[in-house]
Amino acid sequence: MSEHILIDRQDRVTTLTLSREDKKNAITQAMYATLADEIAAYGTDDSTRALMITGVGDVFTAGNDLADFSMGGGNGGDVPPVVRFLTEISTCPKPIIAAVNGLAIGVGLTMLLHCDLVYASESARLSAPFVGLGLVPEAASSLLLPAAVGMAVANDIFLTGRQLTAEEAHQYGLVARVFPDADLQTETRALAHRVAASAPEAVKHAKALVRTQRDRIAKQMETEGHIFAAQLRSPEFAESVVALREKRAPVYK
């Protein structure tokens, strides 16, 4: 279990908080392992009826910890923790709620496509700068984001890496509501408890009726995963990591 995932259980609501503030809550493979374990357990735990994901401080997550990924961080198992996480969050039969409390970069944005309720603070900023790092979209976002916002907007997000404001994300339908920064956690928790108080079987059925592309999502994740893994070994990704470390623009050949 990762020390960087805080776990709170209250009144049928489990809250998972990304807690690595000195690294802008960047997610390591160890953190993915804990997230995957907790989501899997939640899916079969009748005593918990809503799960909330958020971050500490003023950042939801800066995305994957690139140093950890470049070193192949993980537990050495057959299935990488990040793959387990993406599988669990995309197939969980019960509601997952996100409180986006600031920057949501890379997987910080794409995981939201698998959350059933997404709320954001006014200061939240969302981006998917994969190509700028020599990588490609993941989490089936190459399928789900165009479906959510349209091809033109999805390409604008993916190919330019630009940040969306909370209001833009709301206008595009990526975020259900935007709250003042000071109110986000309280409001989201209240809504999570409201969901948890609802008829549990009806909630699960409603989610299943809305999310009808499970097989296609799994296939898209597999395709993305192969390309993403290849890009992690590419000169483009290596140059991106060095450029970040040296605080300069990357030079691709």
Backbone bond lengths (Angstrom), bond angles and torsions (degrees), N, CA, C in turn:
res aa  C-N    CA-C-N  psi(-1)  N-CA   C-N-CA  omega(-1)  CA-C   N-CA-C  phi
1 M - - - 1.468 - - 1.524 109.98 -
2 S 1.332 116.80 131.41 1.458 120.54 -178.22 1.524 111.40 -79.74
3 E 1.319 115.70 135.73 1.460 120.53 176.57 1.522 111.55 -69.51
4 H 1.319 116.48 -12.47 1.460 120.42 -176.93 1.530 113.26 -92.59
5 I 1.320 117.26 7.61 1.465 121.94 171.43 1.522 107.41 -117.35
6 L 1.328 116.17 111.10 1.461 120.80 177.74 1.525 108.57 -86.28
7 I 1.320 116.01 135.42 1.466 120.99 -175.73 1.521 109.62 -121.03
8 D 1.324 115.59 125.58 1.461 121.21 179.60 1.524 108.35 -129.64
9 R 1.317 116.61 133.07 1.462 121.10 179.07 1.523 109.04 -124.95
10 Q 1.321 116.04 117.46 1.460 120.90 -179.57 1.521 110.02 -143.48
11 D 1.316 115.45 125.88 1.466 121.30 171.40 1.528 112.90 47.46
12 R 1.326 115.49 53.20 1.459 122.81 175.18 1.526 114.11 70.85
13 V 1.324 117.30 13.07 1.466 121.79 175.46 1.526 108.77 -120.73
14 T 1.322 116.26 125.75 1.462 121.63 173.99 1.522 108.39 -103.55
15 T 1.330 116.45 131.93 1.462 121.65 177.59 1.519 109.36 -115.61
16 L 1.325 115.93 126.24 1.459 122.80 175.18 1.522 107.59 -108.33
17 T 1.328 116.17 119.21 1.460 120.87 -176.80 1.519 110.23 -114.23
18 L 1.321 116.16 122.49 1.462 121.60 174.88 1.517 107.37 -70.56
19 S 1.321 117.18 119.10 1.466 121.11 -171.83 1.526 110.88 -129.47
20 R 1.305 114.48 79.08 1.467 121.46 176.84 1.528 106.78 -144.37
21 E 1.304 114.73 59.70 1.459 121.44 -167.23 1.521 112.64 -60.43
22 D 1.335 118.01 -33.79 1.466 120.34 -179.15 1.522 112.14 -67.06
23 K 1.345 117.20 -18.49 1.469 122.55 177.74 1.525 111.09 -114.90
24 K 1.331 116.02 23.51 1.461 121.80 -179.59 1.533 111.80 55.11
25 N 1.332 114.53 36.66 1.467 121.89 178.06 1.525 113.27 57.49
26 A 1.344 116.54 27.86 1.466 120.27 174.72 1.523 108.91 -59.57
27 I 1.321 116.15 140.37 1.463 121.37 -170.49 1.523 111.20 -97.10
28 T 1.323 115.65 126.47 1.460 122.51 175.84 1.528 109.62 -95.56
29 Q 1.330 115.79 169.44 1.460 119.03 177.17 1.530 111.21 -63.07
30 A 1.338 116.91 -34.86 1.469 119.52 177.30 1.524 110.90 -63.01
31 M 1.335 116.71 -38.71 1.460 120.27 177.07 1.525 110.76 -66.80
32 Y 1.340 116.23 -41.11 1.463 119.55 176.97 1.526 111.06 -59.67
33 A 1.324 116.63 -38.78 1.467 120.30 -179.80 1.522 110.67 -61.36
34 T 1.329 116.35 -44.48 1.465 119.93 178.97 1.520 111.18 -66.18
35 L 1.327 117.22 -44.16 1.461 120.54 177.94 1.527 110.77 -58.68
36 A 1.328 116.47 -45.05 1.467 120.31 -179.98 1.522 111.11 -62.09
37 D 1.324 116.64 -44.42 1.470 120.56 179.69 1.525 111.18 -61.44
38 E 1.328 116.13 -43.80 1.465 120.19 -176.91 1.524 111.63 -68.66
39 I 1.325 117.31 -40.58 1.463 119.66 179.62 1.525 110.28 -67.59
40 A 1.335 116.71 -39.97 1.466 120.38 177.98 1.527 110.79 -61.98
41 A 1.332 116.49 -44.48 1.466 120.38 179.61 1.522 111.10 -64.99
42 Y 1.319 116.38 -40.86 1.460 121.36 179.00 1.524 111.26 -59.88
43 G 1.324 116.36 -39.18 1.459 120.54 -177.11 1.512 114.02 -60.44
44 T 1.332 116.98 -24.49 1.473 120.51 -178.12 1.526 113.38 -115.72
45 D 1.320 117.01 7.86 1.469 121.85 -177.24 1.527 109.96 -98.43
46 D 1.313 116.74 106.64 1.463 120.62 -177.44 1.525 113.06 -68.17
47 S 1.325 117.49 -16.22 1.462 120.03 -177.93 1.527 112.57 -82.71
48 T 1.332 116.95 -10.67 1.463 121.36 179.87 1.517 108.63 -121.37
49 R 1.325 116.78 128.42 1.462 119.77 -171.86 1.522 114.49 -119.72
50 A 1.324 117.37 -2.71 1.467 120.52 174.93 1.517 108.10 -149.90
51 L 1.318 116.21 144.20 1.459 121.68 178.39 1.517 108.93 -126.96
52 M 1.313 115.76 131.63 1.462 122.40 -176.72 1.526 109.44 -118.38
53 I 1.327 116.38 137.13 1.461 122.18 177.08 1.520 108.63 -119.47
54 T 1.330 116.95 132.17 1.458 121.71 177.87 1.525 108.77 -151.44
55 G 1.337 116.38 -174.71 1.458 120.76 179.04 1.512 110.94 -131.37
56 V 1.326 116.21 162.40 1.463 119.83 176.10 1.526 109.17 -84.27
57 G 1.331 115.60 158.92 1.458 120.37 176.41 1.513 112.39 69.61
58 D 1.323 115.38 -145.64 1.463 120.35 -176.92 1.523 112.20 -109.51
59 V 1.338 116.52 24.65 1.462 122.30 177.70 1.524 108.87 -132.72
60 F 1.320 116.35 130.28 1.468 120.38 172.71 1.526 107.72 -71.29
61 T 1.316 117.29 -65.43 1.462 122.00 169.12 1.522 109.86 -163.90
62 A 1.331 115.15 142.93 1.463 121.17 175.31 1.519 111.42 -82.32
63 G 1.332 117.03 6.29 1.458 120.41 177.90 1.512 111.86 97.99
64 N 1.317 115.54 -156.10 1.460 120.47 -179.47 1.522 111.37 -68.92
65 D 1.326 115.97 142.66 1.462 120.98 171.59 1.528 106.79 -74.79
66 L 1.331 116.89 104.55 1.457 120.94 -172.62 1.520 112.31 -64.22
67 A 1.327 117.29 -35.55 1.466 119.76 178.60 1.524 110.22 -64.05
68 D 1.320 116.32 -42.63 1.461 121.40 178.82 1.523 110.62 -62.69
69 F 1.327 116.49 -43.30 1.459 120.33 -179.11 1.521 111.62 -69.22
70 S 1.321 117.39 -39.27 1.464 120.10 -178.56 1.518 111.62 -66.93
71 M 1.345 116.46 -23.05 1.465 120.87 177.50 1.526 111.80 -93.12
72 G 1.345 115.43 2.12 1.465 118.77 -178.82 1.500 112.65 70.54
73 G 1.356 116.72 35.39 1.465 120.08 -177.57 1.510 112.27 -56.15
74 G 1.307 116.70 144.73 1.454 121.05 179.24 1.506 110.65 156.23
75 N 1.301 116.25 -167.09 1.459 119.96 -175.43 1.519 113.20 -104.82
76 G 1.354 116.29 6.22 1.450 119.46 177.55 1.519 113.84 78.23
77 G 1.319 118.23 5.81 1.455 121.33 -179.85 1.516 111.39 -73.52
78 D 1.344 114.84 173.08 1.456 119.79 -178.44 1.523 111.80 -67.25
79 V 1.320 116.93 -37.54 1.464 121.32 -178.93 1.526 108.60 -106.84
80 P 1.336 118.17 118.48 1.467 120.05 -179.81 1.524 111.06 -58.97
81 P 1.327 117.46 143.94 1.471 120.37 -179.55 1.518 113.65 -54.86
82 V 1.329 118.02 -36.95 1.464 119.33 -179.68 1.525 110.49 -63.92
83 V 1.325 117.05 -36.87 1.468 120.50 178.09 1.524 110.05 -67.81
84 R 1.330 116.69 -41.13 1.462 120.39 176.39 1.522 110.76 -60.36
85 F 1.330 116.53 -43.07 1.466 120.39 179.49 1.522 110.81 -60.78
86 L 1.335 116.46 -48.92 1.459 119.96 -178.17 1.525 111.02 -63.03
87 T 1.326 116.55 -36.74 1.464 120.04 177.34 1.524 111.01 -65.12
88 E 1.324 116.51 -45.86 1.469 120.29 -177.29 1.525 111.82 -67.48
89 I 1.329 117.37 -43.90 1.467 118.85 -176.41 1.527 111.02 -70.21
90 S 1.334 116.91 -28.11 1.466 119.73 -178.39 1.522 113.36 -86.74
91 T 1.329 117.29 -13.96 1.471 120.00 -178.45 1.521 113.68 -118.69
92 C 1.311 117.71 -0.39 1.466 120.54 -179.18 1.532 110.03 -58.56
93 P 1.323 118.22 128.71 1.465 120.34 -176.39 1.526 114.43 -79.97
94 K 1.334 116.53 -7.66 1.464 120.91 -175.79 1.526 110.71 -114.21
95 P 1.334 117.78 162.01 1.467 120.59 -172.69 1.526 114.12 -67.62
96 I 1.332 114.42 136.69 1.461 122.98 174.88 1.521 107.58 -118.28
97 I 1.312 115.73 131.72 1.464 122.86 -173.40 1.522 108.73 -121.31
98 A 1.321 117.13 134.28 1.463 121.03 179.41 1.518 110.38 -114.37
99 A 1.331 115.60 135.77 1.465 122.67 171.93 1.522 106.56 -113.35
100 V 1.322 116.20 100.49 1.466 122.07 -174.17 1.520 108.26 -87.28
101 N 1.325 115.04 102.12 1.466 121.05 -169.26 1.521 114.38 -98.29
102 G 1.323 117.73 22.85 1.467 120.21 179.34 1.510 109.36 158.59
103 L 1.337 116.69 -141.19 1.454 120.73 179.62 1.524 111.54 -58.66
104 A 1.323 116.25 133.30 1.463 122.68 174.56 1.520 105.98 -131.84
105 I 1.325 115.81 99.03 1.458 121.52 -171.52 1.529 109.94 -112.03
106 G 1.329 116.59 141.07 1.459 120.95 176.43 1.513 111.68 60.73
107 V 1.331 115.92 -119.32 1.462 119.72 179.24 1.525 111.07 -62.39
108 G 1.322 117.31 -19.46 1.459 120.54 174.39 1.515 111.90 -62.17
109 L 1.339 115.76 -29.71 1.461 120.36 173.70 1.520 110.63 -88.02
110 T 1.336 116.91 -48.46 1.462 118.79 -170.93 1.524 113.37 -67.64
111 M 1.329 118.20 -29.68 1.467 118.39 177.04 1.529 111.47 -65.49
112 L 1.337 116.44 -25.26 1.461 119.79 -179.28 1.522 111.74 -64.37
113 L 1.336 116.59 -25.42 1.458 120.75 179.18 1.526 111.95 -67.23
114 H 1.333 116.62 -15.18 1.460 121.73 178.49 1.529 112.13 -105.35
115 C 1.320 116.61 -0.98 1.466 120.79 176.64 1.522 108.95 -89.49
116 D 1.301 116.40 147.10 1.463 120.89 -174.66 1.521 112.94 -88.15
117 L 1.311 116.35 -28.40 1.460 122.23 174.75 1.519 107.32 -133.09
118 V 1.321 116.54 127.31 1.466 121.15 -178.99 1.518 108.56 -127.08
119 Y 1.326 115.35 121.62 1.459 122.07 177.44 1.525 108.20 -121.95
120 A 1.323 116.37 148.22 1.462 120.05 -175.54 1.516 111.12 -134.82
121 S 1.317 115.20 153.29 1.464 121.07 172.50 1.522 108.70 -80.24
122 E 1.308 116.45 160.03 1.459 120.48 179.99 1.524 111.99 -61.14
123 S 1.327 116.94 -27.88 1.465 120.37 -178.60 1.522 113.05 -89.22
124 A 1.321 117.79 0.57 1.468 120.66 -178.62 1.525 110.67 -62.28
125 R 1.318 114.91 144.05 1.460 122.41 176.31 1.522 107.54 -137.06
126 L 1.330 116.95 129.92 1.453 121.76 -175.58 1.524 110.18 -116.72
127 S 1.323 117.14 136.84 1.463 120.29 176.12 1.517 110.48 -153.29
128 A 1.335 114.98 158.40 1.468 121.92 179.42 1.529 108.34 -133.34
129 P 1.336 117.85 71.72 1.470 122.14 -172.23 1.529 113.85 -83.92
130 F 1.327 116.62 43.51 1.466 119.76 -174.41 1.526 112.66 -61.45
131 V 1.348 116.97 -49.60 1.466 118.32 -175.01 1.523 111.42 -65.40
132 G 1.324 117.06 -27.28 1.455 120.42 176.70 1.513 113.03 -69.86
133 L 1.334 116.34 -11.48 1.468 122.09 177.01 1.524 111.32 -109.53
134 G 1.329 115.78 9.02 1.454 119.05 -177.93 1.513 113.12 76.89
135 L 1.327 117.09 19.28 1.461 122.13 -177.17 1.528 110.54 -118.52
136 V 1.322 116.39 -175.14 1.462 121.68 -179.30 1.526 109.29 -130.89
137 P 1.323 117.86 162.02 1.461 120.41 177.62 1.525 111.86 -57.52
138 E 1.340 115.97 150.71 1.460 122.23 -179.65 1.520 109.89 -135.40
139 A 1.328 115.90 -174.45 1.470 122.24 178.49 1.528 112.77 60.73
140 A 1.355 116.14 28.15 1.468 122.13 -177.08 1.519 112.08 62.92
141 S 1.336 116.38 18.49 1.467 119.44 -179.14 1.523 111.91 -66.99
142 S 1.338 117.59 -25.10 1.466 119.56 177.66 1.525 111.11 -68.44
143 L 1.314 116.84 -17.07 1.464 122.48 173.38 1.518 111.46 -97.60
144 L 1.327 116.33 -47.56 1.461 120.91 -170.29 1.521 113.78 -78.09
145 L 1.336 117.37 -35.92 1.467 118.03 -178.36 1.526 111.92 -67.44
146 P 1.354 120.40 -47.38 1.467 118.66 175.38 1.525 112.60 -59.09
147 A 1.340 116.56 -35.16 1.466 119.37 178.46 1.520 111.18 -65.61
148 A 1.333 116.22 -32.17 1.466 120.65 -177.09 1.521 112.76 -82.69
149 V 1.332 116.87 -41.61 1.471 119.53 -170.63 1.519 113.70 -119.12
150 G 1.332 118.04 -5.86 1.452 121.42 -176.86 1.522 111.39 96.23
151 M 1.330 115.76 155.60 1.459 121.28 -175.57 1.521 112.44 -63.26
152 A 1.325 117.51 -42.95 1.462 120.31 -175.77 1.523 111.46 -63.78
153 V 1.318 116.51 -45.86 1.469 120.02 -179.34 1.527 110.31 -68.85
154 A 1.340 116.96 -40.18 1.465 119.75 178.59 1.520 110.76 -60.24
155 N 1.326 117.22 -43.60 1.464 120.04 178.10 1.522 111.47 -64.63
156 D 1.319 116.51 -37.24 1.469 120.36 177.17 1.524 110.37 -61.43
157 I 1.321 116.47 -40.26 1.466 121.24 179.64 1.524 110.96 -70.92
158 F 1.334 116.77 -47.20 1.462 120.41 -175.62 1.533 113.06 -72.73
159 L 1.316 117.01 -45.54 1.461 119.80 -169.98 1.517 113.80 -84.44
160 T 1.324 118.09 -25.36 1.467 119.87 176.91 1.516 112.13 -99.30
161 G 1.327 117.35 -21.54 1.460 120.62 -178.81 1.513 113.81 70.54
162 R 1.326 117.40 15.51 1.462 119.97 -175.18 1.525 111.80 -67.71
163 Q 1.312 115.42 156.00 1.457 121.00 178.54 1.524 110.60 -87.83
164 L 1.311 115.19 137.14 1.457 121.35 171.62 1.516 108.79 -94.31
165 T 1.309 116.79 137.41 1.456 119.58 171.28 1.526 108.83 -74.70
166 A 1.312 115.92 165.71 1.461 119.69 177.85 1.525 110.56 -59.84
167 E 1.324 116.32 -38.98 1.461 119.59 -179.15 1.526 111.35 -67.23
168 E 1.345 117.23 -40.32 1.465 119.67 175.66 1.526 110.61 -61.75
169 A 1.331 116.27 -45.15 1.462 120.30 179.58 1.526 110.60 -59.43
170 H 1.323 115.86 -37.16 1.467 120.43 177.15 1.523 110.79 -67.32
171 Q 1.326 116.60 -43.64 1.463 120.43 179.66 1.527 111.82 -62.63
172 Y 1.327 116.71 -35.57 1.463 121.45 179.97 1.526 112.98 -80.45
173 G 1.321 117.13 -7.66 1.452 120.47 179.43 1.514 114.99 85.97
174 L 1.340 117.14 12.34 1.464 120.43 177.28 1.521 111.63 -81.56
175 V 1.317 115.84 -20.97 1.465 123.16 -178.09 1.525 108.03 -128.50
176 A 1.323 116.81 134.10 1.466 120.36 -177.86 1.523 112.23 -77.33
177 R 1.344 116.28 -42.41 1.463 120.95 -179.57 1.525 109.13 -147.24
178 V 1.328 114.50 153.63 1.469 121.47 176.08 1.521 107.93 -117.78
179 F 1.326 116.16 129.45 1.460 122.01 -179.11 1.528 110.49 -117.58
180 P 1.334 117.36 153.78 1.466 119.18 170.62 1.527 109.59 -54.17
181 D 1.326 115.78 146.39 1.465 119.95 -175.98 1.526 112.31 -50.34
182 A 1.320 116.23 -44.97 1.468 120.58 -175.18 1.525 112.75 -68.49
183 D 1.335 117.21 -17.76 1.466 120.73 -175.33 1.527 113.80 -103.28
184 L 1.329 117.51 -10.44 1.468 119.92 -171.14 1.522 113.04 -55.72
185 Q 1.316 117.48 -51.99 1.462 119.64 -174.95 1.526 111.70 -64.45
186 T 1.326 116.60 -44.37 1.464 120.36 -179.73 1.524 111.26 -62.78
187 E 1.329 116.14 -45.76 1.465 120.27 -178.75 1.528 111.22 -65.95
188 T 1.323 116.61 -42.56 1.467 119.31 -178.60 1.518 111.16 -67.11
189 R 1.327 116.77 -41.14 1.465 119.54 178.43 1.531 110.88 -62.81
190 A 1.327 116.31 -39.71 1.464 119.37 178.48 1.528 110.86 -62.31
191 L 1.326 116.38 -40.60 1.461 120.12 178.60 1.526 111.28 -69.50
192 A 1.335 116.63 -36.29 1.466 120.13 176.53 1.527 110.54 -62.57
193 H 1.324 116.17 -41.87 1.468 119.75 178.63 1.528 110.80 -68.21
194 R 1.314 116.68 -31.71 1.468 119.60 176.54 1.529 110.35 -65.25
195 V 1.324 116.43 -43.04 1.464 120.35 177.04 1.527 110.21 -63.88
196 A 1.343 115.97 -43.08 1.468 120.68 -178.48 1.524 112.28 -63.25
197 A 1.323 116.65 -25.16 1.467 120.88 -179.73 1.526 112.43 -85.48
198 S 1.326 117.05 -7.70 1.461 120.97 -179.29 1.525 110.87 -80.01
199 A 1.331 115.95 167.56 1.467 121.40 179.89 1.528 109.51 -61.50
200 P 1.326 119.12 115.15 1.466 121.31 -170.08 1.524 114.66 -63.20
201 E 1.324 118.10 -39.97 1.464 119.52 -179.78 1.524 110.65 -69.44
202 A 1.323 116.92 -38.98 1.461 120.33 177.70 1.527 110.70 -62.97
203 V 1.336 116.33 -40.18 1.467 120.50 178.42 1.524 110.35 -61.77
204 K 1.327 116.97 -45.80 1.468 120.44 -179.69 1.526 111.38 -63.92
205 H 1.328 116.35 -41.49 1.462 119.46 178.65 1.529 110.74 -64.82
206 A 1.321 116.95 -41.82 1.466 120.56 179.73 1.527 110.62 -60.73
207 K 1.337 115.85 -43.23 1.468 119.49 178.25 1.524 110.50 -62.04
208 A 1.323 116.99 -45.63 1.464 120.90 -178.51 1.524 111.72 -62.49
209 L 1.331 116.80 -36.38 1.461 120.20 179.71 1.526 111.73 -68.16
210 V 1.327 116.58 -33.34 1.467 120.86 179.88 1.526 111.08 -76.66
211 R 1.321 116.27 -39.38 1.477 121.14 -176.42 1.531 109.03 -99.85
212 T 1.321 115.58 97.50 1.467 120.59 -171.59 1.526 113.56 -114.55
213 Q 1.339 118.79 7.87 1.464 120.43 -174.36 1.526 112.43 -112.73
214 R 1.324 118.39 32.95 1.465 120.58 -171.88 1.528 112.41 -55.25
215 D 1.332 118.06 -47.23 1.468 120.21 -177.72 1.526 111.34 -65.05
216 R 1.317 116.04 -41.83 1.465 119.68 -179.78 1.525 110.88 -66.62
217 I 1.322 116.90 -38.72 1.464 121.10 177.91 1.522 110.31 -63.12
218 A 1.326 116.93 -44.17 1.463 120.69 179.55 1.523 110.90 -61.48
219 K 1.332 117.26 -41.92 1.462 121.07 179.26 1.521 110.86 -65.09
220 Q 1.337 116.62 -41.79 1.465 119.82 179.85 1.523 110.70 -65.10
221 M 1.326 116.94 -40.05 1.464 120.58 176.85 1.525 111.06 -60.62
222 E 1.326 115.66 -41.17 1.465 119.73 179.81 1.526 110.68 -62.94
223 T 1.331 116.42 -45.27 1.465 120.50 179.22 1.520 111.04 -62.82
224 E 1.325 116.13 -48.40 1.470 120.25 177.69 1.526 111.00 -58.48
225 G 1.338 115.81 -41.93 1.458 120.44 -176.00 1.511 112.82 -61.34
226 H 1.335 116.89 -40.22 1.464 120.20 178.56 1.530 110.88 -63.48
227 I 1.327 115.88 -44.21 1.465 119.60 -179.11 1.523 110.46 -69.76
228 F 1.331 116.70 -41.04 1.466 121.45 179.46 1.529 109.79 -60.03
229 A 1.335 116.86 -45.29 1.466 120.92 -179.48 1.521 111.01 -62.68
230 A 1.332 116.36 -40.25 1.464 119.85 178.18 1.524 110.95 -65.05
231 Q 1.323 116.28 -40.09 1.468 119.67 179.65 1.529 111.82 -67.92
232 L 1.334 117.33 -30.84 1.467 119.77 175.93 1.522 111.69 -61.21
233 R 1.333 116.59 -25.91 1.462 121.50 179.59 1.522 112.55 -96.73
234 S 1.321 116.48 4.21 1.461 120.63 -172.60 1.524 112.52 -88.21
235 P 1.347 117.10 157.54 1.466 121.15 173.28 1.529 112.40 -59.75
236 E 1.329 117.01 -29.76 1.464 119.96 -179.88 1.523 111.23 -64.39
237 F 1.322 116.61 -45.97 1.461 119.15 178.73 1.521 110.75 -66.63
238 A 1.326 117.04 -41.46 1.467 120.46 179.35 1.524 110.68 -59.00
239 E 1.319 116.42 -43.58 1.463 120.26 178.74 1.525 110.66 -66.01
240 S 1.325 117.69 -37.39 1.462 120.83 179.21 1.519 111.23 -62.52
241 V 1.333 117.11 -42.95 1.464 121.33 -179.78 1.521 110.67 -65.54
242 V 1.335 116.91 -44.29 1.471 120.69 179.04 1.526 110.21 -63.18
243 A 1.329 116.61 -42.41 1.462 120.49 -179.60 1.525 111.23 -63.04
244 L 1.323 116.90 -40.19 1.463 119.94 176.77 1.516 110.78 -62.75
245 R 1.314 115.86 -44.16 1.462 120.59 -179.23 1.530 110.81 -63.38
246 E 1.331 116.22 -37.67 1.464 121.20 -178.16 1.523 112.61 -90.08
247 K 1.324 116.24 0.65 1.467 122.73 177.48 1.529 111.80 55.46
248 R 1.327 114.47 52.25 1.461 121.34 178.05 1.522 108.85 -139.83
249 A 1.330 115.59 168.74 1.455 119.56 176.43 1.526 109.63 -74.42
250 P 1.326 117.92 140.02 1.467 119.60 178.08 1.524 111.27 -69.14
251 V 1.311 115.86 151.09 1.461 122.15 176.39 1.522 107.21 -119.67
252 Y 1.313 116.38 108.86 1.460 121.23 -177.82 1.523 110.26 -96.83
253 K 1.311 116.57 141.20 1.469 121.34 -179.74 1.520 110.30 -102.04
